[in-house]
């Protein structure tokens, strides 16, 4: 199967965001994508989720399974598990499960441990990276997670933000320790071919430690690091 991830440069309002994302999804579908993973875009939750509803309407008729995280921008993060269509998950324990982690949940060791208990086939990360260095660290972390949390790890992010604001790219598709596709433009749609059922590490490695840079970010957001220190960006 083909899986796609959308990297999105945030627009001036929710409608523009939704329509740009809808166009990206249509392009991915035309290129054969059967699963399309979207980033968490803050504007889509404004006005009772009007942008989110518009995006749902724009993607409803696409011949693809769309995964559209949409979390309150004021929330530090979220972690959920969801079922995959049988077409992508036939055979084996956990192969029908995807875990979706947004914001600090991507770097919260406790949330990652909870997610791993479902033995998911697919992990989707929308980390809301605040710097380019965080985005680079997240990609390295995703490679390690593809040998432990889930065989297939997809990072879907916004891009084009100022330092210390969410949205620094880093979208990628990682399969069993190898980066299959990586975004290089603020607006990009990346695709990768993935066998069905989705391959899994055997045995699964222990969950990796959260990288120090991302651990500092988590500690800062959790109130365990003095704010005047800030994260180490060196």
Kinemage of the C-alpha trace (Angstrom):
@kinemage 1
@onewidth
@group {chain A} dominant
@subgroup {mainchain}
@vectorlist {calphas} color= white
{ca unk a 1} P 0.000 0.000 0.000
{ca unk a 2} L 0.991 3.649 -0.255
{ca unk a 3} L 0.896 5.882 2.812
{ca unk a 4} L 1.197 9.662 2.627
{ca unk a 5} L 2.022 12.352 5.170
{ca unk a 6} L 1.180 16.023 4.691
{ca unk a 7} L 3.540 18.778 5.823
{ca unk a 8} L 1.677 22.083 6.003
{ca unk a 9} L 2.707 25.733 6.147
{ca unk a 10} L 0.113 27.458 8.310
{ca unk a 11} L -2.107 29.948 6.445
{ca unk a 12} L -3.827 33.150 7.520
{ca unk a 13} L -7.060 31.558 8.727
{ca unk a 14} L -8.797 28.238 9.330
{ca unk a 15} L -10.587 28.151 5.978
{ca unk a 16} L -7.330 28.662 4.076
{ca unk a 17} L -5.667 25.978 6.193
{ca unk a 18} L -8.504 23.516 5.563
{ca unk a 19} L -8.626 24.145 1.816
{ca unk a 20} L -4.849 23.842 1.439
{ca unk a 21} L -4.870 20.588 3.411
{ca unk a 22} L -7.781 19.318 1.324
{ca unk a 23} L -5.868 20.051 -1.879
{ca unk a 24} L -2.800 18.258 -0.505
{ca unk a 25} L -4.926 15.223 0.347
{ca unk a 26} L -6.452 15.182 -3.136
{ca unk a 27} L -2.947 15.283 -4.629
{ca unk a 28} L -1.840 12.414 -2.389
{ca unk a 29} L -4.874 10.371 -3.405
{ca unk a 30} L -4.159 10.992 -7.080
{ca unk a 31} L -0.662 9.616 -6.493
{ca unk a 32} L -2.164 6.417 -5.098
{ca unk a 33} L -2.108 7.039 -1.349
{ca unk a 34} L -4.438 4.709 0.547
{ca unk a 35} L -3.719 6.194 3.983
{ca unk a 36} L -3.171 9.961 4.376
{ca unk a 37} L -1.832 11.372 7.653
{ca unk a 38} L -2.384 15.057 8.439
{ca unk a 39} L -0.599 17.312 10.931
{ca unk a 40} L -2.305 18.865 13.929
{ca unk a 41} L -3.173 22.392 12.696
{ca unk a 42} L -4.150 24.795 15.510
{ca unk a 43} L -6.607 26.946 13.548
{ca unk a 44} L -8.857 23.991 12.769
{ca unk a 45} L -10.138 24.019 16.364
{ca unk a 46} L -11.146 27.719 16.353
{ca unk a 47} L -14.871 28.587 16.255
{ca unk a 48} L -16.039 25.202 17.497
{ca unk a 49} L -13.855 23.353 15.024
{ca unk a 50} L -15.241 24.985 11.870
{ca unk a 51} L -11.997 24.409 9.964
{ca unk a 52} L -11.868 20.781 11.068
{ca unk a 53} L -15.416 20.205 9.814
{ca unk a 54} L -14.560 21.868 6.497
{ca unk a 55} L -11.526 19.619 6.066
{ca unk a 56} L -13.640 16.557 6.833
{ca unk a 57} L -16.086 17.589 4.114
{ca unk a 58} L -13.263 18.156 1.627
{ca unk a 59} L -11.768 14.705 2.231
{ca unk a 60} L -14.969 12.695 2.706
{ca unk a 61} L -15.140 11.389 -0.860
{ca unk a 62} L -11.452 10.608 -1.300
{ca unk a 63} L -10.660 6.902 -1.870
{ca unk a 64} L -8.223 6.972 1.056
{ca unk a 65} L -8.311 6.506 4.818
{ca unk a 66} L -7.587 9.964 6.267
{ca unk a 67} L -6.161 10.396 9.759
{ca unk a 68} L -6.747 13.988 10.896
{ca unk a 69} L -5.559 14.802 14.435
{ca unk a 70} L -7.193 17.929 15.822
{ca unk a 71} L -6.353 18.897 19.383
{ca unk a 72} L -7.040 22.029 21.435
{ca unk a 73} L -4.018 24.304 20.840
{ca unk a 74} L -3.994 25.130 24.561
{ca unk a 75} L -3.537 21.457 25.440
{ca unk a 76} L 0.013 20.225 26.013
{ca unk a 77} L -0.784 17.059 24.125
{ca unk a 78} L -2.929 13.995 23.600
{ca unk a 79} L -2.507 10.268 23.043
{ca unk a 80} L -5.175 7.919 21.663
{ca unk a 81} L -5.384 4.569 19.923
{ca unk a 82} L -7.626 3.869 16.943
{ca unk a 83} L -8.469 0.986 14.672
{ca unk a 84} L -7.124 0.644 11.148
{ca unk a 85} L -9.276 -0.649 8.284
{ca unk a 86} L -9.008 -4.413 7.876
{ca unk a 87} L -7.393 -3.945 4.444
{ca unk a 88} L -4.246 -2.577 6.126
{ca unk a 89} L -4.124 -4.741 9.194
{ca unk a 90} L -5.022 -8.342 8.402
{ca unk a 91} L -3.465 -10.943 10.649
{ca unk a 92} L -1.750 -10.816 13.989
{ca unk a 93} L -2.220 -9.197 17.382
{ca unk a 94} L -2.106 -5.400 17.321
{ca unk a 95} L -1.859 -5.131 13.553
{ca unk a 96} L -5.228 -3.370 13.462
{ca unk a 97} L -4.143 -0.617 15.851
{ca unk a 98} L -2.693 2.847 15.321
{ca unk a 99} L -1.563 5.124 18.134
{ca unk a 100} L -1.769 8.878 17.609
{ca unk a 101} L 0.345 11.166 19.767
{ca unk a 102} L 0.210 14.961 19.619
{ca unk a 103} L 2.401 17.569 21.290
{ca unk a 104} L 4.201 16.585 24.476
{ca unk a 105} L 2.597 13.135 24.411
{ca unk a 106} L 5.205 12.289 21.739
{ca unk a 107} L 7.999 12.791 24.279
{ca unk a 108} L 6.223 11.665 27.454
{ca unk a 109} L 7.747 8.346 28.509
{ca unk a 110} L 4.593 7.375 30.421
{ca unk a 111} L 2.327 8.029 27.417
{ca unk a 112} L 4.658 6.111 25.129
{ca unk a 113} L 4.632 3.175 27.518
{ca unk a 114} L 0.825 3.192 27.615
{ca unk a 115} L 0.686 3.328 23.812
{ca unk a 116} L 3.121 0.426 23.510
{ca unk a 117} L 0.807 -1.831 25.497
{ca unk a 118} L -1.537 -1.962 22.473
{ca unk a 119} L 1.378 -3.193 20.323
{ca unk a 120} L 0.333 -0.843 17.521
{ca unk a 121} L 1.247 -1.410 13.894
{ca unk a 122} L 1.363 2.322 13.157
{ca unk a 123} L 2.435 5.261 15.315
{ca unk a 124} L 1.549 8.799 14.245
{ca unk a 125} L 3.504 11.645 15.823
{ca unk a 126} L 2.533 15.323 15.640
{ca unk a 127} L 5.106 16.689 18.094
{ca unk a 128} L 4.610 20.450 17.543
{ca unk a 129} L 8.379 20.950 17.354
{ca unk a 130} L 9.401 24.434 18.514
{ca unk a 131} L 12.821 24.611 16.825
{ca unk a 132} L 14.610 22.994 13.913
{ca unk a 133} L 16.816 21.142 16.410
{ca unk a 134} L 13.769 19.651 18.109
{ca unk a 135} L 12.476 18.503 14.713
{ca unk a 136} L 15.808 16.816 13.951
{ca unk a 137} L 15.834 15.124 17.352
{ca unk a 138} L 12.263 13.958 16.826
{ca unk a 139} L 13.169 12.272 13.540
{ca unk a 140} L 16.030 10.406 15.212
{ca unk a 141} L 13.641 9.406 18.011
{ca unk a 142} L 11.079 8.176 15.464
{ca unk a 143} L 13.696 5.896 13.909
{ca unk a 144} L 14.286 4.294 17.313
{ca unk a 145} L 10.538 4.060 17.983
{ca unk a 146} L 10.069 2.116 14.729
{ca unk a 147} L 12.084 -0.712 16.290
{ca unk a 148} L 10.077 -0.663 19.503
{ca unk a 149} L 6.718 1.151 19.603
{ca unk a 150} L 5.468 0.323 16.084
{ca unk a 151} L 7.079 -0.876 12.885
{ca unk a 152} L 5.703 2.076 10.937
{ca unk a 153} L 6.117 5.582 12.380
{ca unk a 154} L 4.802 8.693 10.628
{ca unk a 155} L 5.650 12.253 11.668
{ca unk a 156} L 3.197 14.831 10.303
{ca unk a 157} L 3.941 18.444 11.143
{ca unk a 158} L 3.302 22.081 10.358
{ca unk a 159} L 6.224 24.185 9.169
{ca unk a 160} L 7.408 27.760 8.728
{ca unk a 161} L 7.122 28.931 12.350
{ca unk a 162} L 9.440 31.262 14.207
{ca unk a 163} L 11.826 29.765 16.817
{ca unk a 164} L 10.053 28.640 20.008
{ca unk a 165} L 6.707 28.531 18.210
{ca unk a 166} L 5.177 25.227 17.125
{ca unk a 167} L 5.759 24.239 13.515
{ca unk a 168} L 9.273 23.422 12.335
{ca unk a 169} L 8.675 20.587 9.921
{ca unk a 170} L 10.408 17.258 10.176
{ca unk a 171} L 7.606 15.229 8.598
{ca unk a 172} L 8.771 11.746 7.660
{ca unk a 173} L 7.745 8.138 7.152
{ca unk a 174} L 9.908 5.569 8.948
{ca unk a 175} L 9.668 1.796 8.522
{ca unk a 176} L 11.672 -0.566 10.740
{ca unk a 177} L 14.544 1.816 11.387
{ca unk a 178} L 14.773 3.263 7.877
{ca unk a 179} L 13.527 6.674 6.725
{ca unk a 180} L 11.379 5.878 3.687
{ca unk a 181} L 10.366 9.480 2.902
{ca unk a 182} L 11.161 12.903 4.334
{ca unk a 183} L 9.686 16.365 3.713
{ca unk a 184} L 12.018 19.142 2.618
{ca unk a 185} L 9.579 21.991 1.823
{ca unk a 186} L 7.186 23.847 4.126
{ca unk a 187} L 4.308 22.554 1.990
{ca unk a 188} L 4.975 18.968 0.993
{ca unk a 189} L 3.261 15.622 0.509
{ca unk a 190} L 5.482 12.601 1.023
{ca unk a 191} L 4.617 9.002 0.099
{ca unk a 192} L 6.069 5.598 0.830
{ca unk a 193} L 5.255 2.042 -0.201
{ca unk a 194} L 4.545 -0.185 2.803
{ca unk a 195} L 3.878 -3.942 2.732
{ca unk a 196} L 0.549 -5.251 4.042
{ca unk a 197} L 0.217 -6.320 6.766
{ca unk a 198} L 2.492 -3.602 8.115
{ca unk a 199} L 5.821 -5.203 9.128
{ca unk a 200} L 6.688 -5.154 12.824
{ca unk a 201} L 9.982 -5.588 14.676
{ca unk a 202} L 10.429 -9.105 15.998
{ca unk a 203} L 11.186 -8.976 18.788
{ca unk a 204} L 10.277 -5.392 19.631
{ca unk a 205} L 13.106 -3.506 21.270
{ca unk a 206} L 12.566 -1.763 24.620
{ca unk a 207} L 11.281 1.789 24.221
{ca unk a 208} L 14.191 4.205 23.724
{ca unk a 209} L 14.977 6.984 26.161
{ca unk a 210} L 13.581 10.375 25.194
{ca unk a 211} L 16.455 12.409 23.653
{ca unk a 212} L 17.915 14.984 26.092
{ca unk a 213} L 16.821 18.024 24.056
{ca unk a 214} L 13.236 16.768 23.919
{ca unk a 215} L 13.390 15.758 27.571
{ca unk a 216} L 14.321 19.350 28.463
{ca unk a 217} L 11.354 20.625 26.486
{ca unk a 218} L 9.051 18.209 28.333
{ca unk a 219} L 10.491 19.234 31.693
{ca unk a 220} L 10.019 22.924 30.843
{ca unk a 221} L 6.402 22.404 29.789
{ca unk a 222} L 5.769 20.273 32.895
{ca unk a 223} L 7.081 22.968 35.218
{ca unk a 224} L 10.097 20.927 36.286
{ca unk a 225} L 12.635 23.217 34.593
{ca unk a 226} L 12.834 26.917 35.499
{ca unk a 227} L 11.375 28.931 32.630
{ca unk a 228} L 14.198 31.465 32.734
{ca unk a 229} L 16.568 28.619 31.793
{ca unk a 230} L 14.482 27.503 28.843
{ca unk a 231} L 15.381 24.510 26.704
{ca unk a 232} L 19.005 24.015 25.726
{ca unk a 233} L 19.114 24.939 22.024
{ca unk a 234} L 22.851 24.397 21.576
